[in-house]
């Protein structure tokens, strides 16, 4: 092993092992909590995706009926100049040290009728229904985009944390434990060799000073 078997190195390794063990526990706790948060987001994503898909299906069905009842030119003219505009803001929130996006949807005007950029005299009620359903599903679509980005970021951090936990658990900590055991054994061998040498020196001194010998 490429370590110097000294007490200073042994103490450093023991301190590093203590720190690595504590870090391993903290990382495992973080990984477990990230997994819990991730599964919760996955569940919410599944529910929201189903709602968005149903909302889009309803809106497109209504638009198909409106297209059948109105001429193409009339439909394009009705939708040519929108009256309502939207603003999209983005912030961040911290989930277990992971910065995930938070989207904020806001319309320029609060009047719900502004989603209809036309008069009602020459358009069908199905077109009104289609735009209303699209307006309802838009916020769900934005939330779905936010949740899916959150899932992606959490999955990346879970994988990174998992690799760090495995590196500590299966590589660094066992290697430090093996080095500590090796150095401890070497130091014990050195201590025993030192004691044997001292006993021999003592015997030589006694023999020389008192002409004494062990039988």
N, C-alpha and C positions, 0 to 999 in steps of 0.2 A: 504494500500500500504506500502511496506517495504522501505520507504524513510523517512529521518528525515526532517521535515518541517522547515528548517533554510534558511536564505538568502545566506549563503555560498554554501549550496547544490543547491539552486536555480540557482545561478550564474554558478556553475559548469555544471549543466544540460543544461542551455542555451548555454554555449560554446560547449558542446558536441553535442547538437542538430544542432548548426550552422555547426560544422565540419561534422556531419553525413549527413546533407542536401547537403553540397558541394560535399562530397564523393559520395553520391547517384547520383548526376548529372553527375559527371565524369565517374562513372561506367556505367551509362545508355548510355553515349556518346561512351564509349569503346565498350559496347555490340552492339550498332547499327553499329559501324564501323567494328567490327568483323563479323557481319552478312553480311555486304556488301562485305567484302573481301571473306567470305566463299561462298556466292552465285556466285561471280566471278570465284572462283576456281572450283566450281561445274560445271559451264558452260564450262570452259576450259577442265575439266576432261571428260565431256560427249563427246566433240568434239575429244579429243585425243584418248579416248577409242575406238571410232568408227574407227578412222584412224588406230590404232594398230590392231584391230580385222580384218580390211580389209587387212592390210599388211601381217598379219600372214596367213590369208586365201589364199592370192595370193602365198605366199612363200611355204606353204604346198602343194598347188595344183601343183606348179612347181616341188616340190620334189617328189610328187606322180608320175608325168609323167616321171621324171628322173629315179625313181626306176623301172618303167615299162620298160624303154628302156635299162637300164644297169643291169647286174647281181648283186646280193647282194654282192658277194665277191669283184667285181670291185668297187662298190659304197663304201664299207667299206674301201678298200685300198686307194681310192682317198681321203677320209676324215680322214685317220688315223693320219697324221702328220700335224697339222695346222702350217702355216707360220706366221700368224699374232697373236699378243697378245694385250690385252687391259688392261688399268689401270683405276681404278675407285677411284676417290677422293670424299671426302664428307666434306662440310662445313656447315655453318648455316647462316641464315639471320633472322632479327628481323621483325616480323609482329605484330604490336600492343602488344609488350612485349611477344610475343610467338616466341620461337626459332624453326624455321622450317628448314628441311634439304635442302641442295643444292648439288646435285650429279654432278660430272664432269667426263665425259667420254673421254678417250684419248687412241688412238692406239699407239703401239710402233713405227710403221713405217707409213709414210704418203702416201705410194704408194697404190692406190686403188686395184691394181692387187694382193696384198698380201692376200686378202681374199680368193683367190683360192689356196689351198694347193696341187695342182696337175698340171701336164701338160695337155694340151688340146687335145693331140692326141687320147687318149682312153676314153674320157668322152664325155657326151652329152651336147649340148648347154642348155638344160633344167636344168641341174645341176648348170651351171653357173648362169642361171636366178634365181634359187632358192636361191643360196648363196648371190647374189646381193640384192634380195628382203629382205632376212633376215638381211643383213648388214644395209639396209635402215631403217628397222623397229626397230632395236635394240636401237637406240638413242631415238625414240619415246617411247619405252617400259620403258627406264630409266626415262624419263621425267614423264611418267604416274605414275611410282612408287613414284617419288618425290611429285607429285601433290596429290596422294591419301594419303600419309603420312601427307602432309600439311593439307588436309581436316580433317583427324583424330585429329590432334593436335588442329586445330582451333575449331572443334566441342567440344572437351573437355574443352577448355578455355571459349567458349561461355556458356556452361552449368554451369561452375564454376562461371562465372561472373553473369549469370542470377540468380543463387541461392543467391549470395551476394546482388544483387539489390533487390530481393524479401525480403530477411531478413531485409534489411534496410527499405524498403518501407512499409512492412506489420507488422513488429514486433518491431524493435528497435526505429524507428522514432515515431510511434504512442505511444509506451510505454513512451518515453521521454516526448512527448507532454502531455500525461495524467498525468505524475508525476509533470511536471511544473504547469499544471492547478491545481492539488491537493495542491501543496505547496503554490502557490499564494493565493488560497482560504483560506488555514490555516493561512497564514501570515496576510491576511486581517482581518480574524476573531480575531487573536491575537491583531492586532493593534486596532480594534474596542473595544475589551475587555479592553485593556490598557487605551484607552481614557475614557471609562465609569468609570474605577477605579479611574483615575486621577480626573475626575469631582466629584466623590463622596468624595474623599480626600479633594478636594478644598472646597466643601460644608461643610465638617466637620471642616476644619480649620477656615473658615469664621464664622461658627456658634459658635465655641469655643472662637474665638478672639473678636468678636463684638456682640455676642449674636444675630446673624443675621440668619434668616431662610427664605427660599423661601416659598411664600404662597402656 
